Amino acid sequence: MSFWEVALIGIGLSMDAFAVALGKGLAMKTLSPRKTLWIAAAFGGFQALMPLIGWLLGSSFSRYIEAVDHWIAFVLLLSIGGKMIRDALKEIREEKEKKEKTEESGSNKDLRIGELLILAVATSIDALAVGLSFAMLGVSTVSSRECLSIWYSILIIGLETFVLSGGGVLIGHRFGSKYHARAEIAGGIILILIGIRILISHMAG
């Protein structure tokens, strides 16, 4: 996969983490650079780790399914993107009620490391499936002109998530949670479009 394809996939994947980071920023009345860095590092680290695990799993059996590997990658990306969009649309329907409850409770949740790690794992599960799709598409440990290595790919994904999660905390702390669902919809659309492009390019080739 090219740099731009990996970068777009990274943005799509990081939207879940971005949305959760918005919520964390919204819930904390006091915010420090240390807390922001902890949140960004947790989300970015797991978002880089999960594709690597998925790629390692997929590489062990990808040679047995070469004839349909592009279909598998397409279905994985389509499923992930579709799920993100469905969840976001559900959140939009419930947004007004959730906002009212937040205003009534006036909660101030501080940063808890255990909770943060659970959220980081939960928001990076989709990246595991993307790692599988990387293996199906022949991503290897060595970069070429047409395809980045798995190491560059996970670095890009991790850094994008780190930056967007940190930004999400700051935006949520300042402006609130109205961007949650919209971020997830954008991420889902990006992943679906990448999946369609992969399928079309393999069928045309």
KOLFI-721812 format. One line per field, with one value per residue (C-alpha): residue in three letters; residue number from 1; x, y, z. Coordinates in nm, 3 decimals, decimal comma. Layout:
residuo (Ala:...)
num (NUM:...)
c1 (X:...)
c2 (Y:...)
c3 (Z:...)
! end
This chain:
residuo (Met:Ser:Phe:Trp:Glu:Val:Ala:Leu:Ile:Gly:Ile:Gly:Leu:Ser:Met:Asp:Ala:Phe:Ala:Val:Ala:Leu:Gly:Lys:Gly:Leu:Ala:Met:Lys:Thr:Leu:Ser:Pro:Arg:Lys:Thr:Leu:Trp:Ile:Ala:Ala:Ala:Phe:Gly:Gly:Phe:Gln:Ala:Leu:Met:Pro:Leu:Ile:Gly:Trp:Leu:Leu:Gly:Ser:Ser:Phe:Ser:Arg:Tyr:Ile:Glu:Ala:Val:Asp:His:Trp:Ile:Ala:Phe:Val:Leu:Leu:Leu:Ser:Ile:Gly:Gly:Lys:Met:Ile:Arg:Asp:Ala:Leu:Lys:Glu:Ile:Arg:Glu:Glu:Lys:Glu:Lys:Lys:Glu:Lys:Thr:Glu:Glu:Ser:Gly:Ser:Asn:Lys:Asp:Leu:Arg:Ile:Gly:Glu:Leu:Leu:Ile:Leu:Ala:Val:Ala:Thr:Ser:Ile:Asp:Ala:Leu:Ala:Val:Gly:Leu:Ser:Phe:Ala:Met:Leu:Gly:Val:Ser:Thr:Val:Ser:Ser:Arg:Glu:Cys:Leu:Ser:Ile:Trp:Tyr:Ser:Ile:Leu:Ile:Ile:Gly:Leu:Glu:Thr:Phe:Val:Leu:Ser:Gly:Gly:Gly:Val:Leu:Ile:Gly:His:Arg:Phe:Gly:Ser:Lys:Tyr:His:Ala:Arg:Ala:Glu:Ile:Ala:Gly:Gly:Ile:Ile:Leu:Ile:Leu:Ile:Gly:Ile:Arg:Ile:Leu:Ile:Ser:His:Met:Ala:Gly)
num (1:2:3:4:5:6:7:8:9:10:11:12:13:14:15:16:17:18:19:20:21:22:23:24:25:26:27:28:29:30:31:32:33:34:35:36:37:38:39:40:41:42:43:44:45:46:47:48:49:50:51:52:53:54:55:56:57:58:59:60:61:62:63:64:65:66:67:68:69:70:71:72:73:74:75:76:77:78:79:80:81:82:83:84:85:86:87:88:89:90:91:92:93:94:95:96:97:98:99:100:101:102:103:104:105:106:107:108:109:110:111:112:113:114:115:116:117:118:119:120:121:122:123:124:125:126:127:128:129:130:131:132:133:134:135:136:137:138:139:140:141:142:143:144:145:146:147:148:149:150:151:152:153:154:155:156:157:158:159:160:161:162:163:164:165:166:167:168:169:170:171:172:173:174:175:176:177:178:179:180:181:182:183:184:185:186:187:188:189:190:191:192:193:194:195:196:197:198:199:200:201:202:203:204:205)
c1 (0,000:0,118:0,198:-0,126:-0,340:-0,184:-0,222:-0,592:-0,647:-0,469:-0,700:-1,003:-0,890:-0,801:-1,151:-1,274:-0,988:-1,046:-1,412:-1,330:-1,056:-1,315:-1,525:-1,229:-1,148:-1,511:-1,531:-1,217:-1,250:-0,876:-0,643:-0,263:-0,006:0,084:-0,274:-0,306:0,019:-0,090:-0,416:-0,250:0,028:-0,215:-0,439:-0,148:0,048:-0,234:-0,343:0,008:0,032:-0,295:-0,223:0,112:-0,059:-0,316:-0,044:0,154:-0,158:-0,256:0,093:0,092:-0,193:-0,215:-0,035:-0,321:-0,585:-0,404:-0,691:-0,937:-0,709:-0,837:-1,196:-1,104:-0,936:-1,240:-1,487:-1,279:-1,253:-1,619:-1,730:-1,518:-1,629:-1,994:-1,984:-1,831:-2,103:-2,384:-2,250:-2,213:-2,568:-2,697:-2,497:-2,642:-2,994:-2,901:-2,684:-2,942:-3,035:-2,670:-2,594:-2,878:-2,763:-2,405:-2,522:-2,742:-2,476:-2,190:-1,947:-1,573:-1,392:-1,021:-0,778:-0,761:-0,485:-0,681:-0,982:-0,758:-0,592:-0,930:-1,048:-0,724:-0,769:-1,139:-1,079:-0,794:-0,972:-1,067:-0,697:-0,640:-0,863:-0,682:-0,355:-0,507:-0,597:-0,237:-0,120:-0,378:-0,246:0,114:0,256:0,598:0,882:1,057:0,928:0,908:0,806:0,448:0,410:0,526:0,663:0,456:0,694:0,638:0,266:0,218:0,440:0,219:-0,100:0,034:0,158:-0,166:-0,367:-0,131:-0,175:-0,550:-0,615:-0,418:-0,606:-0,935:-0,869:-0,801:-1,103:-1,334:-1,213:-1,277:-1,578:-1,763:-1,867:-2,062:-1,792:-1,802:-2,037:-1,924:-1,565:-1,669:-1,879:-1,583:-1,356:-1,601:-1,641:-1,263:-1,219:-1,504:-1,359:-1,014:-1,170:-1,356:-1,039:-0,847:-1,117:-1,143:-0,764:-0,726:-1,016:-0,891:-0,537)
c2 (0,000:0,351:0,618:0,806:0,494:0,404:0,765:0,767:0,432:0,568:0,870:0,646:0,417:0,703:0,853:0,615:0,719:1,084:1,058:0,893:1,152:1,424:1,267:1,243:1,608:1,703:1,510:1,658:2,006:2,031:1,933:1,922:1,847:1,526:1,395:1,487:1,305:0,997:0,973:1,037:0,784:0,513:0,547:0,589:0,298:0,046:0,172:0,087:-0,245:-0,397:-0,378:-0,544:-0,830:-0,863:-0,860:-1,131:-1,349:-1,287:-1,345:-1,699:-1,807:-1,541:-1,763:-2,013:-1,761:-1,556:-1,596:-1,412:-1,194:-0,868:-0,970:-1,040:-0,699:-0,534:-0,708:-0,627:-0,256:-0,240:-0,406:-0,179:0,135:0,030:-0,041:0,299:0,473:0,274:0,349:0,717:0,747:0,584:0,833:1,125:1,005:0,987:1,301:1,538:1,305:1,237:1,608:1,680:1,406:1,537:1,888:1,767:1,550:1,797:1,509:1,560:1,235:1,238:1,029:0,665:0,455:0,128:0,283:0,453:0,124:-0,045:0,239:0,224:-0,149:-0,111:0,166:-0,026:-0,359:-0,247:-0,193:-0,565:-0,643:-0,380:-0,555:-0,875:-0,689:-0,564:-0,925:-1,014:-0,729:-0,845:-0,583:-0,708:-0,604:-0,424:-0,114:-0,088:0,189:0,060:-0,058:0,063:-0,190:-0,295:-0,098:0,231:0,156:0,104:0,405:0,629:0,491:0,526:0,883:0,996:0,853:1,012:1,357:1,330:1,187:1,465:1,718:1,547:1,589:1,961:2,015:1,821:2,012:2,342:2,292:1,981:1,654:1,761:1,626:1,265:1,110:1,322:1,208:0,842:0,885:1,046:0,762:0,497:0,655:0,673:0,301:0,200:0,407:0,253:-0,095:-0,019:0,115:-0,201:-0,426:-0,226:-0,210:-0,588:-0,671:-0,429:-0,568)
c3 (0,000:-0,079:0,178:0,107:0,136:0,470:0,586:0,497:0,667:0,974:0,982:0,945:1,224:1,457:1,446:1,716:1,942:1,850:1,950:2,283:2,346:2,291:2,563:2,802:2,745:2,801:3,129:3,286:3,435:3,488:3,207:3,204:2,931:3,117:3,104:2,738:2,655:2,851:2,658:2,320:2,390:2,503:2,198:1,954:2,101:2,083:1,740:1,616:1,804:1,684:1,308:1,375:1,559:1,281:1,016:1,200:1,222:0,861:0,722:0,856:0,630:0,356:0,104:0,124:0,015:-0,249:-0,497:-0,274:-0,063:-0,216:-0,141:0,220:0,251:0,093:0,326:0,635:0,551:0,446:0,770:0,989:0,806:0,810:1,182:1,252:1,051:1,217:1,564:1,478:1,342:1,660:1,865:1,670:1,756:2,123:2,127:2,268:2,554:2,641:2,639:2,879:3,117:3,110:3,189:3,476:3,634:3,591:3,627:3,649:3,574:3,637:3,434:3,546:3,391:3,402:3,233:2,977:2,878:2,838:2,614:2,413:2,351:2,269:2,014:1,846:1,787:1,435:1,364:1,423:1,126:0,918:1,003:0,863:0,544:0,517:0,518:0,250:0,034:0,054:0,289:0,401:0,629:0,341:0,164:-0,214:-0,452:-0,456:-0,098:0,243:0,490:0,790:1,014:0,832:0,814:1,187:1,261:1,045:1,199:1,552:1,501:1,339:1,626:1,879:1,724:1,667:2,014:2,178:1,970:2,058:2,430:2,383:2,156:2,386:2,690:2,519:2,293:2,412:2,246:1,936:1,701:1,829:1,576:1,282:1,332:1,331:1,015:0,837:0,947:0,833:0,489:0,445:0,522:0,289:0,003:0,053:0,047:-0,276:-0,437:-0,340:-0,489:-0,812:-0,862:-0,816:-1,047:-1,313:-1,285)
! end
